Amino acid sequence: MLKYILKRFMIMLVTLWIIITLTFILMVNVPGSPFNSDQSSNETIKANLEAHYNLDAPYHIQYLNYLKSVATFDFGPSIKQPNQTVNDLLGRGFPISLELGLVTIAVAVISGIILGIIAALRHNGFIDYMAMGFAVLGISIPNFILATLLIQQLAVNLNLLPPATWSSPAHMVMPVLALATGPMAIIARLTRSTMLEVLTQDYIKMARAKGLSPWKIVFKHALRNALMPVVTIMGTLLAGILTGTFVIEQIFAIPGMGKYFVESINQRDYPVIMGTTVFYSAFLILMLFLVDIAYGILDPRIKFHKKGGE
Amino acid sequence: MKPGNELKTAHSPSHIPDDWFNWKEKDKDEAETVARPSLSYWQDAWRRLAKNKLAMLGLVFLVLLAIMAIFGPILSPYQVNTQNLPNQYQPPSAEHWFGTDSAGRDVFTRTWYGARISLFVGVMAALIDVTIGIIWGGISGYKGGRTDNIMMRIIEILYGLPYLLVVILLLVVLGPSLSTIIIALTVTGWVGMARIVRGQVLQIKNYEFVLASKSFGTKSARIIRKNLLPNSMGPIIVQMTLTVPSAIFAEAFLSFIGLGIQAPYASWGVMANDSLGAILSGNWWTLFFPAFFISFTMFAFNVLGDGLQDALDPKLRK
């Protein structure tokens, strides 16, 4: 187990290093200097600015500086927003994005599993078809389109919910719904198919033969094994939800990290782009690592098999 | 006398008269006849796919969409980017079947142009993924040992990179255009395909017919090409069908955060993004048509992929 964790940890570090280096290489190769667009500045001011941001140093020095600043979690100031450091933006946006993300995951996992179980128990029945039809729709409709449809129907036409911003639970309903539907559909389909497989196993027949109640069979015996594949795709789902927050926060005008990220892309605010990318990646890679470890703990067979060697 | 009565009393077969039986000669030719026409793997897969109504619905929709993407713009008297401001926000009518948008452009024409772009991005991304994935996965799985170890480590590391973040990063630097979007989508997109191909190759390379091939002195490249790949086509095709919608989604997503296809091209994502403001004023059709086509195309590819998965899996054969 320890060896497995250590190996995953090493891979995590390498992945992290690659994304940090990649951001550096790409940003260095952006044509022109970030100060070119400032028409007011003359050559001396530009040179001074570049010296201030260390942009005139040779690449390897810049790279080392960059690594040092990333390691100390200092991403420097924003170029386009005066008196703001990247850390300010992250500090302000992250709690909001985290709240949105956590609520979304909770909604997606709980409702997805319940939907999957019901569909499996009513296999080939009306409820099964309804649930799976709903799931295919959920996978097919992109979150940003669902978001705009929700705004149009629930906020504009019916005037039920506030259309934007982030201040009360009512404000959360539409963004969470838009963001959670896709992952929920994936979880529901996965739970259903593994549940169907597990329900035909001998130990379920055994449990039935003992006279256990159907609910006890489902929750004590079947669900535990049926959830293993759900754990494996949690990493991918997390990545999807995280990138989903970029557009959802933009559409609903939620002042989270995703909104700053999209703004920085449109304004070509390079330090903010680099900082948020590295932060997002580090967060995601850490989550993937934790999911892997959780999987290793939950599934005792993993110890004897090499991961990735399916 | 009825035969039934006879049987009650007669316990020995010898009591049954011989003329009750029709003696049939053993027909050696007929014994080897195959009653039903033999089906190749692909014929069988097609037969099973055709039974799956949802998958066929998806297939028919995609064929129609491809036809409209090619001929749709020709059918329409309007140009894709001709602006006609006095004519803005016309609801769907006989002149403008899908209405007009904020700049008075014909949504019908733009929808089929968008189909061209979206399908092109999706299909190209899938094809490039397949090409790299097959080469990488094929070599990695077939060679095994050290080569496989190194190649798999690289895949594991790339797999951990957040896909859309890398795409965004590349597009910020390269600048969004049709070719850079396809490049960005495939830089890490091929990894999933490579894993699938490797898994298949690992399994198939131990079969007897591969050993037979090897004992004839066939070269590795030929074994991969002639023995291993044709037998792993099933999962590869399924993965391809599922790559197309995710690429279409990614392209629409990028348009939404300002990194999509730039004018004069119009993709569905760009159209949906442009009409965000319009829905608040009730001009629903500008959003509805691109949104409908993005969703239904993804739906069609997803159900087709699901159907293919069942149809191409010999274990599920009935």
Interface residues (C-beta under 8 A of the other chain):
Chain A: I11 M12 V14 T15 I18 I19 L22 T23 L26 M27 N29 V30 V136 L137 I139 S140 I141 P142 F144 I145 T148 L149 I151 Q152 V156 P163 A239 L242 T243 F246 V247 Q250 I251 V262 I265 N266 R268 I273 T277 Y280 S281 L284 I285 L288 G308 G309 E310
Chain B: M152 R153 I155 E156 I157 G160 L161 P162 Y163 L164 L165 V166 I168 L169 L170 V172 V173 R195 G199 P245 F249 A252 F253 F256 I257 G258 L259 A272 L276 I279 L280 G282 W284 L287 A291 I294 S295 F296 M298 F299 N302 V303
